[in-house]
Amino acid sequence: MGLMTSGGMKSRTRNLSDGWFMVFDSIMSVLPAQPAAADLESFYNNVINATASQLSTAIKTTENLAFKYGKINLRLSSATPINWSWVINFASDMLDNISQDFAIIFSGKAYSAYWDIPPVTAVMTTL
Protein backbone atom coordinates (compact mmCIF):
# COMPACT_ATOMS: atom_id res chain seq x y z
CA MET A 1 0.00 0.00 0.00
CA GLY A 2 1.58 3.28 -1.07
CA LEU A 3 0.84 6.79 0.17
CA MET A 4 0.66 10.09 -1.67
CA THR A 5 0.53 13.24 0.45
CA SER A 6 -1.37 16.44 -0.24
CA GLY A 7 1.69 18.64 0.00
CA GLY A 8 1.16 22.33 0.60
CA MET A 9 -2.42 21.85 1.78
CA LYS A 10 -3.33 24.40 4.46
CA SER A 11 -6.68 22.83 5.38
CA ARG A 12 -9.63 21.18 3.72
CA THR A 13 -13.17 21.09 5.10
CA ARG A 14 -15.86 18.45 4.67
CA ASN A 15 -19.41 18.52 6.01
CA LEU A 16 -20.41 15.62 8.24
CA SER A 17 -23.93 14.80 9.40
CA ASP A 18 -25.87 16.37 12.27
CA GLY A 19 -24.26 19.81 12.02
CA TRP A 20 -20.63 18.70 12.25
CA PHE A 21 -17.81 19.47 9.85
CA MET A 22 -14.28 18.12 9.56
CA VAL A 23 -11.22 20.30 9.02
CA PHE A 24 -8.39 18.13 7.71
CA ASP A 25 -4.84 19.01 8.75
CA SER A 26 -3.40 16.39 6.42
CA ILE A 27 -4.69 13.97 3.84
CA MET A 28 -2.79 11.13 2.22
CA SER A 29 -4.13 9.13 -0.69
CA VAL A 30 -3.65 5.40 -0.32
CA LEU A 31 -2.46 3.67 -3.48
CA PRO A 32 -3.61 1.45 -5.09
CA ALA A 33 -7.05 2.87 -4.35
CA GLN A 34 -9.24 -0.20 -5.01
CA PRO A 35 -7.70 -2.53 -2.39
CA ALA A 36 -7.35 0.40 0.03
CA ALA A 37 -11.02 1.31 -0.44
CA ALA A 38 -12.02 -2.26 0.42
CA ASP A 39 -9.81 -2.17 3.53
CA LEU A 40 -11.29 1.19 4.61
CA GLU A 41 -14.84 -0.07 4.04
CA SER A 42 -14.11 -3.07 6.28
CA PHE A 43 -12.48 -0.79 8.85
CA TYR A 44 -15.39 1.68 9.07
CA ASN A 45 -17.95 -1.15 9.17
CA ASN A 46 -15.95 -2.68 12.02
CA VAL A 47 -15.96 0.68 13.88
CA ILE A 48 -19.73 1.02 13.37
CA ASN A 49 -20.40 -2.53 14.63
CA ALA A 50 -18.05 -2.25 17.61
CA THR A 51 -19.51 1.10 18.62
CA ALA A 52 -23.13 0.03 18.12
CA SER A 53 -22.54 -2.82 20.57
CA GLN A 54 -21.51 -0.22 23.20
CA LEU A 55 -24.81 1.68 22.96
CA SER A 56 -26.72 -1.04 24.80
CA THR A 57 -24.13 -1.51 27.56
CA ALA A 58 -23.31 0.47 30.65
CA ILE A 59 -19.87 1.32 29.26
CA LYS A 60 -19.41 5.05 29.59
CA THR A 61 -18.12 7.23 26.83
CA THR A 62 -14.60 8.55 27.18
CA GLU A 63 -12.39 11.38 25.95
CA ASN A 64 -10.02 9.01 24.11
CA LEU A 65 -11.00 6.16 21.81
CA ALA A 66 -8.88 3.96 19.57
CA PHE A 67 -9.94 1.52 16.87
CA LYS A 68 -7.72 -0.96 15.04
CA TYR A 69 -8.63 -3.27 12.21
CA GLY A 70 -5.95 -4.94 10.15
CA LYS A 71 -3.28 -2.32 9.47
CA ILE A 72 -5.59 0.67 9.97
CA ASN A 73 -5.76 2.66 13.23
CA LEU A 74 -8.10 5.50 14.19
CA ARG A 75 -7.67 7.61 17.33
CA LEU A 76 -10.41 9.98 18.47
CA SER A 77 -9.88 12.42 21.32
CA SER A 78 -11.68 15.39 22.84
CA ALA A 79 -11.66 17.50 25.99
CA THR A 80 -15.10 16.03 26.81
CA PRO A 81 -16.45 12.47 26.45
CA ILE A 82 -17.18 11.40 22.88
CA ASN A 83 -20.73 10.16 22.42
CA TRP A 84 -21.06 6.61 21.00
CA SER A 85 -23.71 7.72 18.51
CA TRP A 86 -21.35 10.47 17.28
CA VAL A 87 -18.71 7.81 16.54
CA ILE A 88 -21.27 5.78 14.55
CA ASN A 89 -22.31 8.86 12.56
CA PHE A 90 -18.67 9.84 11.93
CA ALA A 91 -17.72 6.35 10.72
CA SER A 92 -20.86 6.21 8.54
CA ASP A 93 -20.03 9.58 6.97
CA MET A 94 -16.44 8.52 6.29
CA LEU A 95 -17.69 5.19 4.88
CA ASP A 96 -20.00 7.06 2.49
CA ASN A 97 -17.01 9.09 1.26
CA ILE A 98 -14.93 6.08 0.15
CA SER A 99 -14.76 5.37 -3.55
CA GLN A 100 -12.94 2.77 -5.60
CA ASP A 101 -10.88 5.58 -7.14
CA PHE A 102 -9.99 7.56 -4.02
CA ALA A 103 -9.10 6.33 -0.52
CA ILE A 104 -7.48 8.48 2.18
CA ILE A 105 -5.95 8.41 5.61
CA PHE A 106 -6.01 11.71 7.48
CA SER A 107 -5.68 13.83 10.57
CA GLY A 108 -7.98 16.66 11.49
CA LYS A 109 -10.62 18.00 13.84
CA ALA A 110 -14.40 17.68 13.78
CA TYR A 111 -16.31 20.75 14.96
CA SER A 112 -19.97 21.29 15.74
CA ALA A 113 -21.63 24.03 13.72
CA TYR A 114 -24.40 24.36 16.35
CA TRP A 115 -23.03 23.75 19.82
CA ASP A 116 -20.17 25.35 21.71
CA ILE A 117 -18.36 22.12 22.55
CA PRO A 118 -14.72 21.07 22.13
CA PRO A 119 -13.77 19.57 18.76
CA VAL A 120 -13.00 15.89 18.30
CA THR A 121 -9.50 15.23 16.99
CA ALA A 122 -9.36 12.31 14.55
CA VAL A 123 -6.10 10.73 13.40
CA MET A 124 -6.05 7.75 11.05
CA THR A 125 -2.81 5.89 10.46
CA THR A 126 -1.74 2.74 8.68
CA LEU A 127 1.12 0.37 9.34
GIMO-V205260 format. One line per field, one symbol per residue. ss: DSSP state (H for helix, E for strand, - for the rest). phi: phi as a letter, one per 40 degrees, with the letter a starting at -180 (. if undefined). A space follows every 10 residues. Layout:
ss = ???
phi = ???
This chain:
ss = -EEEE----- -EEEE----E EEEEEEEEEE E-HHHHHHHH HHHHHHHHHH HHHHH----- -EEEEEEEE- -EEEEEEEEE EE-HHHHHHH HHHHHH--E- -E-EEEEEEE EE-------E EEEEEE-
phi = .bbbccdgcc abbbcbcfgb bbbccabbcb bccccccccc cccccccccc cdccccbccc cacbbbbbag cbbbbbaacb dccdcccccc ccccccccbc babbbabibb bccbbcbccb cbbbbbc
